[in-house]
């Protein structure tokens, strides 16, 4: 449980503060590296990095859309065939969750690959 909350805090910090300076794939590499270093299980890594990634992207998209007052989200929603532009906020959050979850899972599984395993085979 401690690794989960630590991973949530570190991922949210990375996405919120370092995110404006890196592309999304750079954030994925950083989140995978953090998950590798934390050493959480694959399920914990997926949700512990996916939830804050998605929530930060959701909150930033809502904040930017409300703060700017631009008509671009409305026009983009019309181009996509939706009458409600708020669906773009949730799409950004869902994409962020998927990106963050799979990058955390990648870091966790990469750590499992590099760990030495004792096969229990007797060698003389």
C-alpha positions in Angstrom: 0.0 0.0 0.0 2.9 2.3 0.7 4.5 1.7 -2.7 1.1 2.5 -4.3 0.8 5.9 -2.7 4.4 6.7 -3.2 4.0 5.8 -6.9 0.9 7.9 -7.1 2.6 11.0 -5.6 5.7 10.6 -7.7 3.8 10.1 -11.0 1.5 13.1 -10.3 4.5 15.2 -9.5 6.3 14.2 -12.7 3.2 14.7 -15.0 2.2 18.0 -13.5 5.6 19.7 -13.1 7.8 18.1 -15.7 5.0 17.4 -18.2 5.0 20.9 -19.8 8.7 20.5 -20.8 8.5 16.9 -22.2 6.4 15.2 -24.9 4.1 12.4 -23.8 6.6 9.7 -24.7 9.2 11.4 -22.5 6.8 11.3 -19.6 6.2 7.6 -20.3 9.9 6.9 -20.1 10.2 8.9 -16.8 7.2 7.1 -15.3 8.6 3.7 -16.4 11.9 4.6 -14.8 10.2 5.6 -11.5 8.2 2.4 -11.5 11.3 0.4 -12.1 13.0 2.1 -9.2 10.1 1.7 -6.8 9.8 -2.0 -7.5 6.0 -2.3 -7.2 4.0 -5.3 -8.5 2.6 -5.1 -12.0 -1.0 -4.4 -10.9 0.1 -1.8 -8.4 2.3 -0.2 -11.0 -0.4 -0.1 -13.6 -3.0 1.6 -11.4 -0.5 3.6 -9.3 0.9 5.3 -12.4 -2.3 5.3 -14.6 -4.6 7.0 -12.1 -2.5 10.1 -11.4 -1.5 10.4 -15.0 -5.1 10.3 -16.1 -6.3 12.6 -13.3 -3.7 15.2 -14.0 -4.4 15.2 -17.7 -8.2 15.5 -17.0 -7.7 18.3 -14.5 -5.3 20.2 -16.8 -7.6 19.9 -19.8 -10.6 21.1 -17.7 -8.6 24.0 -16.3 -7.1 25.1 -19.6 -10.5 24.9 -21.4 -12.2 26.9 -18.7 -9.4 29.4 -18.3 -8.9 30.2 -21.9 -12.5 30.4 -22.9 -11.6 29.3 -26.4 -14.1 27.8 -28.9 -11.6 25.3 -30.1 -12.9 22.4 -27.9 -16.4 23.0 -29.2 -15.2 23.0 -32.8 -13.1 19.8 -32.2 -16.1 18.1 -30.7 -18.2 19.0 -33.7 -15.5 17.7 -36.1 -15.6 14.4 -34.1 -19.4 14.1 -34.3 -20.2 15.0 -30.7 -22.5 17.7 -29.5 -20.9 17.9 -26.1 -17.3 19.3 -25.9 -16.9 18.0 -22.3 -16.4 14.5 -23.7 -12.9 15.7 -24.9 -12.0 16.2 -21.2 -12.8 12.6 -20.4 -11.1 11.4 -23.5 -7.9 13.2 -22.4 -8.2 11.6 -19.0 -8.8 8.2 -20.4 -5.8 8.5 -22.8 -3.7 9.7 -19.9 -4.8 6.7 -17.8 -3.9 4.3 -20.6 -0.5 5.9 -21.3 0.4 6.1 -17.6 -0.8 2.6 -16.8 1.1 0.9 -19.6 4.3 2.9 -18.9 4.1 1.9 -15.3 3.5 -1.7 -16.2 6.5 -1.6 -18.6 8.8 -0.4 -15.8 7.5 -3.1 -13.4 7.8 -5.9 -16.0 11.3 -4.7 -17.0 12.4 -4.9 -13.4 11.0 -8.5 -13.2 13.0 -9.4 -16.3 16.3 -8.2 -14.8 15.8 -9.9 -11.4 17.8 -13.0 -10.7 15.6 -16.0 -10.1 16.4 -19.0 -8.0 15.1 -22.0 -10.0 15.7 -24.4 -7.1 17.9 -26.6 -9.3 20.6 -28.3 -7.4 24.0 -27.8 -9.0 27.1 -29.7 -7.9 
